[in-house]
Amino acid sequence: MSVDPMTYEAQFFGFTPETCMLRIYIAFQDYLFEVMQAVEQVIMKKMEGIPDCDISPVQIRKCTEKFLCFMKGHFDKLFGKMEQLLLQLILRIPPNILLPEDKCQETHPYSEEEFQLLQKEIEELQEKYKTELCTKQALLAELEEQKIVQAKLKQTLTLFDELENVGRHHGTSDFKKSLVSLVQNCRKLQNIRDNVEKESKRLKIS
């Protein structure tokens, strides 16, 4: 089988010519095996109808396999010649022919150096795109965090509004001052508790 990659032909046909030839070879080979199996079955049935036949099925199988090897050897030689003709004359695009999608090379030719520069520019754009994409994802994540914080802040403000309404309902005019006074009283009570605990410990020790 051929080892030429024939990439330009693959671009045109949509498959590699080597793959096409391989499938044809396998199809012919499978058909040859099926024919030999059918011939073997016919011979065995004929032998069963002959009285006092000394030829056993094992002998028939050995002869069939030997004939199959003979046929396969000749088939491989013929297929090798057919493959060369098909790959050279039918499945090959002449070197002076350009595919329609490559016609722009005639009007806009470029050198190897220009091609390398273009490749480098493409790589730089790809890296820039990846960086911008990562930045966008980071900004979106930060925006989601801000939304969560805003939601919690809104809940807190709503709670304070409700507490202020409750305070007004019970006669407290300024909720903020009441809250500050409450915090101060809590601190005083905590200090008194700490002093009581210290005095209790001192009395127990004495």
C-alpha positions in Angstrom: 0.0 0.0 0.0 1.1 3.6 -0.6 2.5 5.8 2.2 2.2 9.2 0.4 -0.1 11.3 2.6 -1.6 13.1 -0.4 -3.0 15.9 1.8 -4.1 18.1 -1.1 -6.2 15.3 -2.6 -7.7 14.7 0.8 -8.7 18.4 0.9 -10.5 18.0 -2.4 -12.2 14.6 -2.0 -12.9 14.8 1.7 -11.0 11.6 2.3 -7.5 10.3 1.7 -7.0 8.3 -1.5 -5.0 5.8 0.6 -8.0 5.2 2.8 -10.2 4.7 -0.2 -7.8 2.1 -1.6 -7.6 0.3 1.7 -11.4 0.0 1.9 -11.5 -1.3 -1.7 -8.8 -3.8 -0.8 -10.6 -5.0 2.3 -13.9 -5.3 0.3 -12.3 -7.4 -2.4 -10.5 -9.6 0.2 -13.8 -10.2 2.1 -15.5 -11.1 -1.1 -12.7 -13.5 -2.0 -13.1 -15.2 1.4 -16.9 -15.5 1.0 -16.5 -17.0 -2.4 -14.0 -19.6 -1.2 -16.3 -20.5 1.7 -19.2 -21.0 -0.7 -17.1 -23.2 -3.0 -15.9 -25.3 -0.1 -19.5 -25.9 1.0 -20.5 -27.0 -2.5 -17.6 -29.4 -2.8 -18.4 -31.0 0.6 -22.0 -31.5 -0.5 -20.9 -33.1 -3.8 -18.5 -35.4 -1.9 -21.3 -36.5 0.4 -23.3 -37.7 -2.6 -20.4 -39.9 -3.9 -20.4 -43.4 -2.3 -17.2 -44.7 -0.7 -15.5 -41.3 -1.1 -12.1 -41.3 0.6 -11.8 -37.5 0.7 -12.5 -36.2 4.2 -13.8 -32.7 5.1 -10.4 -31.9 6.7 -8.7 -32.6 3.4 -11.2 -30.4 1.6 -10.5 -27.6 4.1 -6.7 -27.9 3.7 -7.1 -27.8 -0.1 -9.4 -24.8 0.1 -7.0 -22.9 2.4 -4.1 -23.7 0.0 -6.1 -22.5 -3.0 -7.1 -19.3 -1.0 -3.5 -18.5 -0.3 -2.7 -18.9 -4.0 -5.5 -16.7 -5.0 -4.7 -14.1 -2.4 -1.1 -13.9 -3.5 -2.1 -13.2 -7.1 -4.8 -10.8 -5.9 -2.2 -8.8 -3.9 0.0 -8.4 -7.0 -2.8 -7.3 -9.2 -4.2 -4.9 -6.6 -0.7 -3.4 -6.1 -0.6 -2.5 -9.8 -4.2 -1.2 -9.8 -3.5 0.9 -6.7 -0.5 2.6 -8.4 -2.6 3.4 -11.5 -5.5 4.8 -9.5 -3.3 6.9 -7.2 -1.2 8.3 -10.1 -3.9 8.8 -12.8 -7.3 9.1 -11.1 -7.0 10.1 -7.4 -4.1 12.5 -7.8 -4.4 16.3 -8.4 -1.8 17.6 -10.9 0.8 19.9 -9.4 -0.3 22.8 -11.7 -3.9 22.7 -10.5 -5.2 24.8 -7.6 -8.5 24.2 -5.8 -11.1 26.9 -5.8 -10.5 27.8 -2.2 -6.8 28.3 -3.0 -7.2 30.5 -6.0 -6.4 33.6 -3.9 -2.8 32.4 -3.9 -2.5 33.3 -7.6 -3.6 36.9 -7.0 -2.1 37.3 -3.5 1.1 35.3 -3.3 3.1 35.5 -0.1 6.6 34.4 0.9 7.5 32.0 3.7 8.6 34.9 5.9 5.2 36.6 5.4 3.5 33.4 6.3 5.5 33.1 9.5 4.7 36.7 10.5 1.0 36.0 9.8 1.1 32.9 12.0 2.8 34.9 14.8 0.1 37.6 14.6 -2.6 35.0 14.8 -1.0 33.4 17.9 -0.7 36.9 19.5 -4.4 37.6 18.8 -5.3 34.2 20.2 -3.4 34.9 23.4 -5.0 38.4 23.6 -8.4 36.9 23.2 -7.7 34.3 26.0 -6.5 37.1 28.3 -9.6 39.2 27.6 -11.8 36.2 28.1 -10.2 35.5 31.5 -10.6 39.2 32.4 -14.3 39.1 31.4 -14.9 36.0 33.5 -13.2 37.6 36.5 -15.4 40.7 36.1 -18.5 38.6 35.9 -17.5 36.7 39.1 -16.9 40.1 40.8 -20.3 41.4 39.6 -22.0 38.3 41.0 -20.3 38.9 44.4 -21.4 42.5 44.3 -25.0 41.4 43.6 -24.9 39.1 46.7 -23.5 41.9 48.8 -26.1 44.3 47.6 -28.8 41.8 48.3 -27.5 41.3 51.9 -27.3 45.0 52.4 -30.8 45.4 51.2 -32.0 42.8 53.7 -30.1 44.6 56.5 -31.6 48.0 55.6 -35.0 46.4 55.4 -34.5 44.9 58.9 -33.4 48.3 60.3 -36.5 50.0 58.7 -38.7 47.4 60.4 -37.0 47.9 63.7 -37.4 51.6 63.4 -41.1 51.2 62.6 -41.5 49.0 65.7 -39.7 51.6 67.8 -42.0 54.3 66.6 -45.0 52.2 67.3 -43.9 51.8 70.9 -43.1 55.5 71.3 -39.4 55.7 70.4 -38.9 58.7 68.2 -35.3 58.2 67.2 -34.3 54.6 66.5 -30.7 55.4 65.9 -30.2 57.1 69.3 -32.1 54.2 70.9 -29.9 51.7 69.3 -26.7 53.6 70.4 -28.1 53.8 74.0 -29.0 50.1 73.9 -25.4 49.2 72.9 -24.0 51.4 75.7 -26.3 49.8 78.2 -25.3 46.4 77.0 -21.6 47.2 77.5 -22.3 48.6 81.0 -24.2 45.4 81.9 -21.3 43.3 80.6 -18.8 45.3 82.7 -21.1 44.8 85.8 -21.3 41.1 85.1 -17.5 40.8 84.7 -17.0 42.7 88.1 -19.5 40.4 89.8 -17.8 37.3 88.5 -14.4 38.6 89.7 -15.7 39.5 93.2 -17.4 36.1 93.4 -14.1 34.4 92.6 -12.3 36.5 95.1 -14.7 35.7 97.9 -14.5 32.0 97.2 -10.7 32.1 97.3 -10.7 34.0 100.7 
